Every structure is written in structure tokens, then in C-alpha cells.
């Protein structure tokens, strides 16, 4: 289950609630962004955190998903002039929640 809502993503993108022609695209990017971040973390977010328990999903992880959704929505081409793998700060957020083992 996504940790951010379609409405959260639309607010991040600066889209009005009535702007619905891209909802399918944004929803797909939410799923893809969360999947990508979970692979970076090495665990599924909803298995580690649960908004309905005493361990809510940290706001920083939600922010990382939203930043990645916005990045992918705004930069849809495989090659961009931005030259960055991830938006600024996403890797730092994820690294703060990873469990490092050697």
C-alpha cells in the first residue's frame, strides 16, 4: 500500500484537485517511487512502519517518495539536462533509515 496518497502527490506537484487527467500517471509514479525507495532501504516500508500502530511512517520517508514522484513526473525523458540520478536529498533521507550491515 502506498505511504503517500494521490492527493499528497498532486499537492507536491502543485496540481489542483480537479486536475485529474494525469491521475493514472501520478498513481503509477507513486508505486514506482515507493518501490525504488524500498529497494534502496532493503525492506518494505509497510512491514517496518504502520500508520495505524505506534510506529507511524516517518514523514521523511513520505517526503522522499513525494520528491521522487515529482522528479519523475517533471523529468519524463530517459536523458535530461538535470544530470542527477535522484532529486537532491532523497539518498540522504533513505540512508538515514537503512540498516547497514557488513
Biopython code that builds the backbone (N, CA, C, O; Angstrom):
import numpy as np
from Bio.PDB.StructureBuilder import StructureBuilder

atoms = [
    (1, "UNK", "N", (0.838, -1.181, 0.000)),
    (1, "UNK", "CA", (0.000, 0.000, 0.000)),
    (1, "UNK", "C", (0.885, 1.247, 0.000)),
    (1, "UNK", "O", (1.835, 1.329, 0.779)),
    (2, "UNK", "N", (0.592, 2.196, -0.845)),
    (2, "UNK", "CA", (1.411, 3.417, -0.901)),
    (2, "UNK", "C", (1.368, 4.193, 0.414)),
    (2, "UNK", "O", (0.337, 4.257, 1.084)),
    (3, "UNK", "N", (2.506, 4.778, 0.764)),
    (3, "UNK", "CA", (2.582, 5.564, 2.001)),
    (3, "UNK", "C", (2.184, 7.016, 1.774)),
    (3, "UNK", "O", (2.029, 7.773, 2.732)),
    (4, "UNK", "N", (2.019, 7.410, 0.511)),
    (4, "UNK", "CA", (1.503, 8.741, 0.190)),
    (4, "UNK", "C", (0.266, 8.575, -0.687)),
    (4, "UNK", "O", (0.141, 7.594, -1.421)),
    (5, "UNK", "N", (-0.621, 9.517, -0.606)),
    (5, "UNK", "CA", (-1.846, 9.462, -1.388)),
    (5, "UNK", "C", (-1.686, 10.209, -2.705)),
    (5, "UNK", "O", (-0.747, 10.981, -2.899)),
    (6, "UNK", "N", (-2.616, 9.958, -3.585)),
    (6, "UNK", "CA", (-2.661, 10.699, -4.842)),
    (6, "UNK", "C", (-2.790, 12.191, -4.556)),
    (6, "UNK", "O", (-2.158, 13.011, -5.221)),
    (7, "UNK", "N", (-3.603, 12.537, -3.573)),
    (7, "UNK", "CA", (-3.779, 13.947, -3.206)),
    (7, "UNK", "C", (-2.463, 14.551, -2.703)),
    (7, "UNK", "O", (-2.129, 15.686, -3.043)),
    (8, "UNK", "N", (-1.719, 13.791, -1.893)),
    (8, "UNK", "CA", (-0.406, 14.267, -1.422)),
    (8, "UNK", "C", (0.502, 14.590, -2.610)),
    (8, "UNK", "O", (1.153, 15.634, -2.645)),
    (9, "UNK", "N", (0.532, 13.679, -3.573)),
    (9, "UNK", "CA", (1.402, 13.863, -4.745)),
    (9, "UNK", "C", (0.952, 15.059, -5.580)),
    (9, "UNK", "O", (1.785, 15.826, -6.063)),
    (10, "UNK", "N", (-0.353, 15.221, -5.750)),
    (10, "UNK", "CA", (-0.852, 16.353, -6.530)),
    (10, "UNK", "C", (-0.508, 17.677, -5.854)),
    (10, "UNK", "O", (-0.199, 18.659, -6.528)),
    (11, "UNK", "N", (-0.561, 17.703, -4.527)),
    (11, "UNK", "CA", (-0.165, 18.914, -3.804)),
    (11, "UNK", "C", (1.325, 19.175, -3.990)),
    (11, "UNK", "O", (1.731, 20.322, -4.177)),
    (12, "UNK", "N", (2.143, 18.128, -3.942)),
    (12, "UNK", "CA", (3.588, 18.274, -4.162)),
    (12, "UNK", "C", (3.867, 18.837, -5.548)),
    (12, "UNK", "O", (4.777, 19.646, -5.731)),
    (13, "UNK", "N", (3.077, 18.402, -6.519)),
    (13, "UNK", "CA", (3.251, 18.849, -7.902)),
    (13, "UNK", "C", (2.604, 20.202, -8.175)),
    (13, "UNK", "O", (2.798, 20.773, -9.249)),
    (14, "UNK", "N", (1.850, 20.714, -7.234)),
    (14, "UNK", "CA", (1.174, 21.989, -7.433)),
    (14, "UNK", "C", (-0.032, 21.885, -8.347)),
    (14, "UNK", "O", (-0.404, 22.860, -9.000)),
    (15, "UNK", "N", (-0.652, 20.699, -8.400)),
    (15, "UNK", "CA", (-1.831, 20.499, -9.239)),
    (15, "UNK", "C", (-3.089, 20.661, -8.406)),
    (15, "UNK", "O", (-3.108, 20.297, -7.230)),
    (16, "UNK", "N", (-4.119, 21.194, -8.995)),
    (16, "UNK", "CA", (-5.381, 21.360, -8.287)),
    (16, "UNK", "C", (-6.092, 20.012, -8.174)),
    (16, "UNK", "O", (-5.873, 19.129, -9.003)),
    (17, "UNK", "N", (-6.941, 19.844, -7.155)),
    (17, "UNK", "CA", (-7.661, 18.582, -7.010)),
    (17, "UNK", "C", (-8.495, 18.215, -8.239)),
    (17, "UNK", "O", (-8.697, 17.034, -8.519)),
    (18, "UNK", "N", (-8.978, 19.214, -8.968)),
    (18, "UNK", "CA", (-9.805, 18.938, -10.140)),
    (18, "UNK", "C", (-8.976, 18.514, -11.356)),
    (18, "UNK", "O", (-9.527, 18.038, -12.348)),
    (19, "UNK", "N", (-7.659, 18.686, -11.278)),
    (19, "UNK", "CA", (-6.760, 18.267, -12.363)),
    (19, "UNK", "C", (-6.611, 16.748, -12.268)),
    (19, "UNK", "O", (-5.790, 16.243, -11.503)),
    (20, "UNK", "N", (-7.412, 16.028, -13.053)),
    (20, "UNK", "CA", (-7.430, 14.577, -12.893)),
    (20, "UNK", "C", (-6.991, 13.797, -14.123)),
    (20, "UNK", "O", (-6.976, 12.566, -14.088)),
    (21, "UNK", "N", (-6.633, 14.473, -15.206)),
    (21, "UNK", "CA", (-6.253, 13.733, -16.412)),
    (21, "UNK", "C", (-4.934, 12.983, -16.261)),
    (21, "UNK", "O", (-4.668, 12.052, -17.020)),
    (22, "UNK", "N", (-4.106, 13.372, -15.295)),
    (22, "UNK", "CA", (-2.830, 12.688, -15.077)),
    (22, "UNK", "C", (-2.851, 11.776, -13.845)),
    (22, "UNK", "O", (-1.801, 11.283, -13.433)),
    (23, "UNK", "N", (-4.020, 11.543, -13.255)),
    (23, "UNK", "CA", (-4.091, 10.736, -12.031)),
    (23, "UNK", "C", (-3.489, 9.350, -12.217)),
    (23, "UNK", "O", (-2.771, 8.862, -11.344)),
    (24, "UNK", "N", (-3.774, 8.717, -13.341)),
    (24, "UNK", "CA", (-3.242, 7.366, -13.589)),
    (24, "UNK", "C", (-1.720, 7.388, -13.648)),
    (24, "UNK", "O", (-1.062, 6.471, -13.155)),
    (25, "UNK", "N", (-1.158, 8.443, -14.256)),
    (25, "UNK", "CA", (0.286, 8.573, -14.377)),
    (25, "UNK", "C", (0.920, 8.827, -13.008)),
    (25, "UNK", "O", (1.938, 8.224, -12.668)),
    (26, "UNK", "N", (0.324, 9.705, -12.241)),
    (26, "UNK", "CA", (0.844, 10.030, -10.908)),
    (26, "UNK", "C", (0.760, 8.807, -10.001)),
    (26, "UNK", "O", (1.700, 8.528, -9.257)),
    (27, "UNK", "N", (-0.347, 8.078, -10.053)),
    (27, "UNK", "CA", (-0.503, 6.870, -9.228)),
    (27, "UNK", "C", (0.581, 5.848, -9.564)),
    (27, "UNK", "O", (1.135, 5.214, -8.666)),
    (28, "UNK", "N", (0.878, 5.688, -10.822)),
    (28, "UNK", "CA", (1.940, 4.769, -11.222)),
    (28, "UNK", "C", (3.294, 5.215, -10.717)),
    (28, "UNK", "O", (4.117, 4.390, -10.321)),
    (29, "UNK", "N", (3.531, 6.515, -10.728)),
    (29, "UNK", "CA", (4.807, 7.045, -10.247)),
    (29, "UNK", "C", (4.917, 6.908, -8.727)),
    (29, "UNK", "O", (6.015, 6.709, -8.205)),
    (30, "UNK", "N", (3.798, 7.011, -8.014)),
    (30, "UNK", "CA", (3.811, 6.774, -6.563)),
    (30, "UNK", "C", (4.259, 5.345, -6.283)),
    (30, "UNK", "O", (5.141, 5.115, -5.455)),
    (31, "UNK", "N", (3.647, 4.389, -6.975)),
    (31, "UNK", "CA", (4.015, 2.981, -6.776)),
    (31, "UNK", "C", (5.480, 2.737, -7.122)),
    (31, "UNK", "O", (6.193, 2.062, -6.380)),
    (32, "UNK", "N", (5.925, 3.282, -8.244)),
    (32, "UNK", "CA", (7.309, 3.085, -8.680)),
    (32, "UNK", "C", (8.298, 3.747, -7.724)),
    (32, "UNK", "O", (9.337, 3.168, -7.406)),
    (33, "UNK", "N", (7.982, 4.951, -7.268)),
    (33, "UNK", "CA", (8.885, 5.662, -6.358)),
    (33, "UNK", "C", (9.007, 4.920, -5.030)),
    (33, "UNK", "O", (10.109, 4.767, -4.503)),
    (34, "UNK", "N", (7.894, 4.464, -4.493)),
    (34, "UNK", "CA", (7.953, 3.732, -3.227)),
    (34, "UNK", "C", (8.728, 2.432, -3.403)),
    (34, "UNK", "O", (9.527, 2.067, -2.540)),
    (35, "UNK", "N", (8.501, 1.732, -4.509)),
    (35, "UNK", "CA", (9.241, 0.507, -4.783)),
    (35, "UNK", "C", (10.740, 0.779, -4.870)),
    (35, "UNK", "O", (11.543, 0.025, -4.322)),
    (36, "UNK", "N", (11.110, 1.840, -5.547)),
    (36, "UNK", "CA", (12.525, 2.189, -5.701)),
    (36, "UNK", "C", (13.156, 2.495, -4.338)),
    (36, "UNK", "O", (14.259, 2.035, -4.042)),
    (37, "UNK", "N", (12.466, 3.257, -3.531)),
    (37, "UNK", "CA", (12.990, 3.612, -2.215)),
    (37, "UNK", "C", (13.065, 2.383, -1.314)),
    (37, "UNK", "O", (14.010, 2.246, -0.538)),
    (38, "UNK", "N", (12.090, 1.494, -1.405)),
    (38, "UNK", "CA", (12.133, 0.262, -0.607)),
    (38, "UNK", "C", (13.316, -0.612, -1.013)),
    (38, "UNK", "O", (13.940, -1.243, -0.160)),
    (39, "UNK", "N", (13.626, -0.654, -2.298)),
    (39, "UNK", "CA", (14.805, -1.411, -2.731)),
    (39, "UNK", "C", (16.080, -0.776, -2.203)),
    (39, "UNK", "O", (17.022, -1.484, -1.848)),
    (40, "UNK", "N", (16.122, 0.545, -2.147)),
    (40, "UNK", "CA", (17.287, 1.231, -1.580)),
    (40, "UNK", "C", (17.399, 0.958, -0.076)),
    (40, "UNK", "O", (18.497, 0.788, 0.453)),
    (41, "UNK", "N", (16.249, 0.920, 0.603)),
    (41, "UNK", "CA", (16.228, 0.681, 2.044)),
    (41, "UNK", "C", (16.579, -0.762, 2.395)),
    (41, "UNK", "O", (17.227, -1.028, 3.408)),
    (42, "UNK", "N", (16.142, -1.685, 1.545)),
    (42, "UNK", "CA", (16.331, -3.102, 1.837)),
    (42, "UNK", "C", (15.189, -3.702, 2.628)),
    (42, "UNK", "O", (15.304, -4.823, 3.123)),
    (43, "UNK", "N", (14.086, -2.977, 2.756)),
    (43, "UNK", "CA", (12.893, -3.505, 3.419)),
    (43, "UNK", "C", (11.656, -2.798, 2.891)),
    (43, "UNK", "O", (11.735, -1.701, 2.338)),
    (44, "UNK", "N", (10.499, -3.455, 3.073)),
    (44, "UNK", "CA", (9.230, -2.850, 2.680)),
    (44, "UNK", "C", (8.772, -1.915, 3.796)),
    (44, "UNK", "O", (8.738, -2.304, 4.964)),
    (45, "UNK", "N", (8.431, -0.719, 3.445)),
    (45, "UNK", "CA", (8.092, 0.307, 4.425)),
    (45, "UNK", "C", (6.921, -0.119, 5.294)),
    (45, "UNK", "O", (6.969, 0.045, 6.513)),
    (46, "UNK", "N", (5.870, -0.662, 4.690)),
    (46, "UNK", "CA", (4.685, -1.009, 5.488)),
    (46, "UNK", "C", (4.934, -2.195, 6.414)),
    (46, "UNK", "O", (4.150, -2.412, 7.339)),
    (47, "UNK", "N", (5.992, -2.964, 6.200)),
    (47, "UNK", "CA", (6.346, -4.032, 7.140)),
    (47, "UNK", "C", (7.105, -3.474, 8.337)),
    (47, "UNK", "O", (7.048, -4.056, 9.420)),
    (48, "UNK", "N", (7.798, -2.387, 8.172)),
    (48, "UNK", "CA", (8.578, -1.785, 9.247)),
    (48, "UNK", "C", (7.784, -0.720, 10.004)),
    (48, "UNK", "O", (7.922, -0.568, 11.218)),
    (49, "UNK", "N", (6.959, 0.005, 9.271)),
    (49, "UNK", "CA", (6.186, 1.090, 9.865)),
    (49, "UNK", "C", (4.723, 0.896, 9.500)),
    (49, "UNK", "O", (4.404, 0.289, 8.477)),
    (50, "UNK", "N", (3.846, 1.409, 10.334)),
    (50, "UNK", "CA", (2.414, 1.285, 10.086)),
    (50, "UNK", "C", (1.728, 2.504, 10.677)),
    (50, "UNK", "O", (1.822, 2.745, 11.880)),
    (51, "UNK", "N", (1.053, 3.259, 9.863)),
    (51, "UNK", "CA", (0.392, 4.483, 10.346)),
    (51, "UNK", "C", (-0.653, 4.207, 11.422)),
    (51, "UNK", "O", (-1.021, 5.110, 12.173)),
    (52, "UNK", "N", (-1.133, 2.973, 11.502)),
    (52, "UNK", "CA", (-2.181, 2.655, 12.477)),
    (52, "UNK", "C", (-1.618, 2.109, 13.780)),
    (52, "UNK", "O", (-2.382, 1.832, 14.705)),
    (53, "UNK", "N", (-0.302, 1.948, 13.879)),
    (53, "UNK", "CA", (0.299, 1.419, 15.095)),
    (53, "UNK", "C", (1.079, 2.516, 15.809)),
    (53, "UNK", "O", (0.937, 3.703, 15.515)),
    (54, "UNK", "N", (1.886, 2.092, 16.733)),
    (54, "UNK", "CA", (2.713, 3.043, 17.465)),
    (54, "UNK", "C", (3.947, 3.456, 16.679)),
    (54, "UNK", "O", (4.697, 4.326, 17.120)),
    (55, "UNK", "N", (4.169, 2.837, 15.508)),
    (55, "UNK", "CA", (5.329, 3.163, 14.681)),
    (55, "UNK", "C", (4.857, 3.732, 13.348)),
    (55, "UNK", "O", (4.857, 3.028, 12.338)),
    (56, "UNK", "N", (4.459, 4.990, 13.339)),
    (56, "UNK", "CA", (3.990, 5.584, 12.076)),
    (56, "UNK", "C", (5.122, 5.726, 11.067)),
    (56, "UNK", "O", (6.297, 5.767, 11.430)),
    (57, "UNK", "N", (4.745, 5.799, 9.795)),
    (57, "UNK", "CA", (5.735, 6.016, 8.739)),
    (57, "UNK", "C", (6.363, 7.389, 8.965)),
    (57, "UNK", "O", (5.650, 8.388, 9.067)),
    (58, "UNK", "N", (7.686, 7.442, 9.044)),
    (58, "UNK", "CA", (8.339, 8.739, 9.273)),
    (58, "UNK", "C", (8.033, 9.730, 8.145)),
    (58, "UNK", "O", (8.041, 9.359, 6.971)),
    (59, "UNK", "N", (7.766, 10.972, 8.498)),
    (59, "UNK", "CA", (7.489, 11.985, 7.482)),
    (59, "UNK", "C", (8.617, 12.121, 6.457)),
    (59, "UNK", "O", (8.358, 12.447, 5.298)),
    (60, "UNK", "N", (9.846, 11.879, 6.862)),
    (60, "UNK", "CA", (10.969, 11.999, 5.929)),
    (60, "UNK", "C", (10.876, 10.962, 4.814)),
    (60, "UNK", "O", (11.215, 11.265, 3.670)),
    (61, "UNK", "N", (10.423, 9.743, 5.122)),
    (61, "UNK", "CA", (10.265, 8.730, 4.075)),
    (61, "UNK", "C", (9.136, 9.106, 3.125)),
    (61, "UNK", "O", (9.236, 8.886, 1.918)),
    (62, "UNK", "N", (8.067, 9.671, 3.667)),
    (62, "UNK", "CA", (6.990, 10.160, 2.797)),
    (62, "UNK", "C", (7.514, 11.264, 1.892)),
    (62, "UNK", "O", (7.176, 11.314, 0.709)),
    (63, "UNK", "N", (8.336, 12.145, 2.442)),
    (63, "UNK", "CA", (8.921, 13.234, 1.649)),
    (63, "UNK", "C", (9.806, 12.682, 0.541)),
    (63, "UNK", "O", (9.797, 13.195, -0.577)),
    (64, "UNK", "N", (10.571, 11.639, 0.847)),
    (64, "UNK", "CA", (11.436, 11.038, -0.179)),
    (64, "UNK", "C", (10.599, 10.488, -1.327)),
    (64, "UNK", "O", (10.952, 10.668, -2.493)),
    (65, "UNK", "N", (9.498, 9.822, -1.009)),
    (65, "UNK", "CA", (8.609, 9.298, -2.057)),
    (65, "UNK", "C", (8.033, 10.450, -2.866)),
    (65, "UNK", "O", (8.025, 10.394, -4.096)),
    (66, "UNK", "N", (7.551, 11.493, -2.199)),
    (66, "UNK", "CA", (6.966, 12.633, -2.903)),
    (66, "UNK", "C", (7.992, 13.337, -3.793)),
    (66, "UNK", "O", (7.671, 13.737, -4.911)),
    (67, "UNK", "N", (9.213, 13.487, -3.307)),
    (67, "UNK", "CA", (10.246, 14.129, -4.125)),
    (67, "UNK", "C", (10.549, 13.310, -5.368)),
    (67, "UNK", "O", (10.734, 13.859, -6.454)),
    (68, "UNK", "N", (10.601, 11.988, -5.204)),
    (68, "UNK", "CA", (10.891, 11.133, -6.345)),
    (68, "UNK", "C", (9.733, 11.123, -7.335)),
    (68, "UNK", "O", (9.958, 11.121, -8.545)),
    (69, "UNK", "N", (8.505, 11.116, -6.840)),
    (69, "UNK", "CA", (7.331, 11.202, -7.716)),
    (69, "UNK", "C", (7.397, 12.491, -8.537)),
    (69, "UNK", "O", (7.237, 12.466, -9.758)),
    (70, "UNK", "N", (7.632, 13.601, -7.867)),
    (70, "UNK", "CA", (7.692, 14.891, -8.562)),
    (70, "UNK", "C", (8.829, 14.916, -9.574)),
    (70, "UNK", "O", (8.661, 15.415, -10.687)),
    (71, "UNK", "N", (9.984, 14.380, -9.193)),
    (71, "UNK", "CA", (11.149, 14.338, -10.088)),
    (71, "UNK", "C", (10.814, 13.558, -11.354)),
    (71, "UNK", "O", (11.073, 14.017, -12.467)),
    (72, "UNK", "N", (10.233, 12.369, -11.169)),
    (72, "UNK", "CA", (9.906, 11.536, -12.325)),
    (72, "UNK", "C", (8.768, 12.131, -13.153)),
    (72, "UNK", "O", (8.752, 11.965, -14.373)),
    (73, "UNK", "N", (7.829, 12.810, -12.529)),
    (73, "UNK", "CA", (6.724, 13.436, -13.255)),
    (73, "UNK", "C", (7.243, 14.586, -14.114)),
    (73, "UNK", "O", (6.833, 14.747, -15.264)),
    (74, "UNK", "N", (8.142, 15.379, -13.549)),
    (74, "UNK", "CA", (8.656, 16.556, -14.255)),
    (74, "UNK", "C", (9.751, 16.221, -15.261)),
    (74, "UNK", "O", (9.978, 16.981, -16.202)),
    (75, "UNK", "N", (10.428, 15.093, -15.074)),
    (75, "UNK", "CA", (11.540, 14.697, -15.945)),
    (75, "UNK", "C", (11.240, 13.328, -16.530)),
    (75, "UNK", "O", (11.805, 12.328, -16.087)),
    (76, "UNK", "N", (10.363, 13.270, -17.513)),
    (76, "UNK", "CA", (9.888, 12.001, -18.053)),
    (76, "UNK", "C", (10.809, 11.400, -19.099)),
    (76, "UNK", "O", (10.661, 10.229, -19.449)),
    (77, "UNK", "N", (11.726, 12.152, -19.588)),
    (77, "UNK", "CA", (12.656, 11.635, -20.593)),
    (77, "UNK", "C", (13.746, 10.820, -19.904)),
    (77, "UNK", "O", (14.101, 11.093, -18.758)),
    (78, "UNK", "N", (14.271, 9.825, -20.603)),
    (78, "UNK", "CA", (15.318, 8.997, -20.011)),
    (78, "UNK", "C", (16.622, 9.765, -19.850)),
    (78, "UNK", "O", (17.421, 9.455, -18.966)),
    (79, "UNK", "N", (16.838, 10.746, -20.681)),
    (79, "UNK", "CA", (18.030, 11.589, -20.568)),
    (79, "UNK", "C", (17.573, 13.031, -20.401)),
    (79, "UNK", "O", (16.868, 13.579, -21.248)),
    (80, "UNK", "N", (17.985, 13.626, -19.303)),
    (80, "UNK", "CA", (17.595, 15.010, -19.055)),
    (80, "UNK", "C", (18.848, 15.861, -18.906)),
    (80, "UNK", "O", (19.958, 15.347, -18.767)),
    (81, "UNK", "N", (18.648, 17.138, -18.936)),
    (81, "UNK", "CA", (19.777, 18.030, -18.726)),
    (81, "UNK", "C", (20.055, 18.224, -17.242)),
    (81, "UNK", "O", (21.007, 18.913, -16.876)),
    (82, "UNK", "N", (19.235, 17.624, -16.385)),
    (82, "UNK", "CA", (19.423, 17.763, -14.950)),
    (82, "UNK", "C", (20.659, 16.994, -14.485)),
    (82, "UNK", "O", (21.340, 17.429, -13.557)),
    (83, "UNK", "N", (20.953, 15.868, -15.113)),
    (83, "UNK", "CA", (22.176, 15.143, -14.830)),
    (83, "UNK", "C", (22.266, 14.493, -13.468)),
    (83, "UNK", "O", (23.356, 14.098, -13.053)),
    (84, "UNK", "N", (21.166, 14.369, -12.762)),
    (84, "UNK", "CA", (21.195, 13.746, -11.443)),
    (84, "UNK", "C", (20.408, 12.447, -11.471)),
    (84, "UNK", "O", (19.398, 12.323, -12.162)),
    (85, "UNK", "N", (20.903, 11.474, -10.694)),
    (85, "UNK", "CA", (20.220, 10.189, -10.589)),
    (85, "UNK", "C", (18.923, 10.319, -9.789)),
    (85, "UNK", "O", (17.886, 9.776, -10.172)),
    (86, "UNK", "N", (18.997, 11.042, -8.682)),
    (86, "UNK", "CA", (17.862, 11.250, -7.789)),
    (86, "UNK", "C", (17.768, 12.722, -7.427)),
    (86, "UNK", "O", (18.764, 13.441, -7.499)),
    (87, "UNK", "N", (16.585, 13.179, -7.041)),
    (87, "UNK", "CA", (16.481, 14.563, -6.577)),
    (87, "UNK", "C", (17.343, 14.780, -5.334)),
    (87, "UNK", "O", (17.574, 13.857, -4.553)),
    (88, "UNK", "N", (17.802, 15.990, -5.171)),
    (88, "UNK", "CA", (18.653, 16.353, -4.042)),
    (88, "UNK", "C", (17.994, 15.960, -2.722)),
    (88, "UNK", "O", (16.847, 16.326, -2.466)),
    (89, "UNK", "N", (18.710, 15.223, -1.894)),
    (89, "UNK", "CA", (18.230, 14.885, -0.561)),
    (89, "UNK", "C", (17.592, 13.518, -0.423)),
    (89, "UNK", "O", (17.541, 12.991, 0.688)),
    (90, "UNK", "N", (17.101, 12.918, -1.501)),
    (90, "UNK", "CA", (16.415, 11.628, -1.389)),
    (90, "UNK", "C", (17.366, 10.558, -0.855)),
    (90, "UNK", "O", (17.009, 9.820, 0.063)),
    (91, "UNK", "N", (18.562, 10.466, -1.415)),
    (91, "UNK", "CA", (19.511, 9.448, -0.953)),
    (91, "UNK", "C", (19.868, 9.674, 0.520)),
    (91, "UNK", "O", (19.996, 8.712, 1.277)),
    (92, "UNK", "N", (20.027, 10.930, 0.931)),
    (92, "UNK", "CA", (20.335, 11.217, 2.339)),
    (92, "UNK", "C", (19.207, 10.760, 3.257)),
    (92, "UNK", "O", (19.460, 10.206, 4.327)),
    (93, "UNK", "N", (17.961, 10.991, 2.842)),
    (93, "UNK", "CA", (16.820, 10.550, 3.641)),
    (93, "UNK", "C", (16.830, 9.033, 3.763)),
    (93, "UNK", "O", (16.720, 8.493, 4.863)),
    (94, "UNK", "N", (16.959, 8.355, 2.642)),
    (94, "UNK", "CA", (16.939, 6.888, 2.636)),
    (94, "UNK", "C", (18.085, 6.329, 3.472)),
    (94, "UNK", "O", (17.885, 5.405, 4.261)),
    (95, "UNK", "N", (19.274, 6.878, 3.305)),
    (95, "UNK", "CA", (20.432, 6.385, 4.051)),
    (95, "UNK", "C", (20.219, 6.492, 5.559)),
    (95, "UNK", "O", (20.743, 5.673, 6.314)),
    (96, "UNK", "N", (19.470, 7.476, 5.999)),
    (96, "UNK", "CA", (19.201, 7.644, 7.426)),
    (96, "UNK", "C", (18.315, 6.551, 8.000)),
    (96, "UNK", "O", (18.268, 6.383, 9.218)),
    (97, "UNK", "N", (17.614, 5.807, 7.162)),
    (97, "UNK", "CA", (16.717, 4.746, 7.618)),
    (97, "UNK", "C", (17.211, 3.350, 7.270)),
    (97, "UNK", "O", (16.618, 2.359, 7.697)),
    (98, "UNK", "N", (18.284, 3.262, 6.504)),
    (98, "UNK", "CA", (18.829, 1.950, 6.143)),
    (98, "UNK", "C", (19.471, 1.287, 7.331)),
    (98, "UNK", "O", (20.006, 1.949, 8.220)),
    (99, "UNK", "N", (19.412, -0.033, 7.338)),
    (99, "UNK", "CA", (20.133, -0.797, 8.355)),
    (99, "UNK", "C", (21.384, -1.337, 7.688)),
    (99, "UNK", "O", (21.328, -2.281, 6.900)),
    (100, "UNK", "N", (22.492, -0.738, 8.008)),
    (100, "UNK", "CA", (23.758, -1.085, 7.373)),
    (100, "UNK", "C", (24.337, -2.337, 8.014)),
    (100, "UNK", "O", (24.430, -2.430, 9.238)),
    (101, "UNK", "N", (24.724, -3.292, 7.187)),
    (101, "UNK", "CA", (25.425, -4.483, 7.668)),
    (101, "UNK", "C", (26.617, -4.754, 6.765)),
    (101, "UNK", "O", (26.587, -4.467, 5.568)),
    (102, "UNK", "N", (27.639, -5.299, 7.343)),
    (102, "UNK", "CA", (28.842, -5.597, 6.573)),
    (102, "UNK", "C", (29.257, -7.030, 6.822)),
    (102, "UNK", "O", (30.255, -7.489, 6.266)),
]
sb = StructureBuilder()
sb.init_structure("model")
sb.init_model(0)
sb.init_chain("A")
sb.init_seg("    ")
for serial, (resi, resn, name, xyz) in enumerate(atoms, 1):
    if name == "N":
        sb.init_residue(resn, " ", resi, " ")
    sb.init_atom(name, np.array(xyz, "f"), 0.0, 1.0, " ", f" {name:<3s}", serial, name[0])
structure = sb.get_structure()
